[in-house]
């Protein structure tokens, strides 16, 4: 393990990477790595933890994303395929394939739109509702564990800082 920082805080893998780059390329300002490399590493850890939580409920990440979008819509838990596209950021061909697979698994069903005779709505089945609720509760337990003993005030500050960074990406 590397020596701690001067203030006694432990060094992590990103510190090691940054120090190596500073040594190899002292002409470059590598400070962005101190933030964004940590975000990237956290994203990988979070992705693995989420996949595990969803797998315990027989779901892939994309399946949870679609089911969760329908669940968040509120009763009767249905949306148009276009609304699902917007919320899950996939192409229409991908969404059609995903809906087909969820229908085959009995988690959603297609229904005619009451407002448009040519339109279709995708609705959670009772099995889909149970599955997404159970997976979401498990996910929250996992994510609470990932945050560990981080004090609530630090969680709120971190959430605010990450929101500030993310809005820069979302705006562009």
C-alpha positions in Angstrom: 0.0 0.0 0.0 1.2 3.5 -0.8 2.2 6.1 1.8 -0.8 8.1 3.0 -1.3 11.8 2.0 0.3 14.5 4.2 -3.1 14.9 5.9 -3.2 11.2 6.8 -5.9 10.2 4.3 -5.1 6.9 2.5 -4.0 6.9 -1.1 -6.0 4.9 -3.6 -5.4 3.5 -7.1 -6.2 6.8 -8.7 -3.5 8.5 -6.6 -1.0 5.9 -7.8 -2.0 6.5 -11.5 -1.9 10.3 -11.1 1.6 10.2 -9.5 2.9 8.0 -12.3 1.5 10.3 -14.9 2.9 13.4 -13.1 6.3 11.6 -13.1 6.1 10.6 -16.7 4.5 13.8 -18.1 5.3 16.7 -15.8 4.4 19.0 -18.7 0.7 18.1 -18.4 -1.9 19.1 -15.9 -3.3 15.7 -14.9 -5.7 17.0 -12.2 -8.8 16.1 -14.1 -7.8 12.5 -13.5 -8.2 12.9 -9.7 -12.0 13.4 -10.2 -13.0 11.7 -13.5 -10.9 8.5 -13.0 -12.6 8.1 -9.6 -16.0 8.6 -11.2 -15.1 6.0 -13.9 -13.9 3.5 -11.3 -17.0 4.0 -9.2 -19.1 3.5 -12.3 -17.5 0.1 -12.9 -18.0 -0.9 -9.3 -21.6 0.3 -9.4 -22.3 -1.5 -12.7 -21.1 -4.8 -11.2 -23.1 -4.3 -8.0 -26.2 -3.4 -10.0 -25.9 -6.4 -12.3 -25.6 -8.6 -9.3 -28.7 -7.2 -7.7 -30.7 -7.5 -10.9 -29.4 -11.0 -11.6 -30.7 -12.2 -8.3 -34.2 -11.3 -9.7 -33.6 -12.9 -13.1 -33.2 -9.5 -14.8 -30.6 -8.0 -17.1 -29.8 -4.3 -16.6 -31.7 -3.2 -19.7 -34.8 -5.2 -18.5 -34.7 -3.4 -15.2 -34.4 -0.1 -17.0 -37.5 -0.7 -19.0 -39.5 -2.1 -16.1 -38.4 0.7 -13.8 -39.5 3.4 -16.4 -42.9 1.8 -16.5 -43.1 1.5 -12.7 -42.1 5.2 -12.2 -45.0 6.1 -14.6 -47.4 5.2 -11.8 -50.6 3.2 -12.1 -51.6 1.7 -14.5 -47.8 1.4 -15.2 -47.8 1.9 -18.9 -46.1 4.1 -21.4 -45.9 4.4 -25.2 -42.8 2.9 -26.8 -41.7 6.5 -27.7 -41.8 7.5 -24.0 -39.7 4.4 -23.2 -37.2 5.4 -25.9 -36.8 8.8 -24.3 -36.3 7.4 -20.9 -33.9 4.6 -21.8 -31.9 6.3 -24.6 -32.1 3.4 -27.1 -33.1 3.3 -30.8 -36.7 2.3 -31.8 -35.5 -1.0 -33.2 -33.7 -1.8 -30.0 -36.8 -0.9 -28.0 -39.0 -3.1 -30.1 -36.7 -6.0 -29.5 -36.6 -5.3 -25.8 -40.4 -5.1 -25.5 -40.8 -8.3 -27.5 -38.4 -10.1 -25.1 -40.2 -8.7 -22.0 -43.5 -9.8 -23.5 -42.1 -13.3 -24.0 -41.0 -13.4 -20.3 -44.5 -12.3 -19.2 -43.3 -9.0 -17.6 -45.0 -6.6 -19.9 -47.9 -6.6 -22.4 -48.8 -4.5 -25.3 -52.2 -2.9 -25.3 -54.0 -0.7 -27.8 -53.8 3.0 -27.0 -57.2 4.5 -26.0 -56.2 7.8 -27.6 -54.8 6.5 -30.9 -56.3 3.5 -32.8 -52.9 2.8 -34.4 -50.9 3.4 -31.2 -49.7 0.8 -28.7 -49.0 1.1 -25.0 -46.6 -1.1 -23.0 -47.9 -2.0 -19.6 -46.4 -3.9 -16.7 -48.0 -7.2 -15.9 -48.5 -8.2 -12.2 -45.4 -10.4 -12.5 -43.4 -7.5 -14.0 -44.6 -5.2 -11.2 -43.5 -7.7 -8.5 -40.2 -8.3 -10.2 -39.3 -4.7 -10.6 -40.3 -3.8 -7.0 -38.3 -6.7 -5.6 -35.2 -5.8 -7.7 -35.5 -2.1 -6.8 -35.6 -2.8 -3.1 -32.6 -5.1 -3.4 -30.8 -2.5 -5.5 -31.3 0.1 -2.8 -29.9 -2.2 -0.2 -26.8 -2.8 -2.3 -26.3 0.9 -3.0 -26.7 1.8 0.7 -23.9 -0.8 1.3 -21.7 0.8 -1.3 -21.9 4.1 0.4 -20.9 2.5 3.6 -20.4 4.7 6.6 -20.2 7.9 4.6 -22.0 10.5 6.7 -25.4 11.9 5.4 -24.0 15.4 5.1 -21.1 14.1 2.9 -23.6 12.1 0.8 -25.7 15.2 0.2 -22.6 17.3 -0.7 -21.3 14.5 -3.0 -24.7 14.3 -4.7 -24.8 18.0 -5.2 -21.3 18.1 -6.7 -22.0 15.2 -9.0 -25.3 16.9 -10.1 -23.2 20.0 -11.0 -20.9 17.9 -13.2 -23.6 15.9 -14.7 -25.6 18.9 -15.8 -22.6 20.0 -17.8 -22.8 16.7 -19.8 -26.6 16.7 -20.0 -26.6 20.3 -21.4 -24.4 19.3 -24.3 
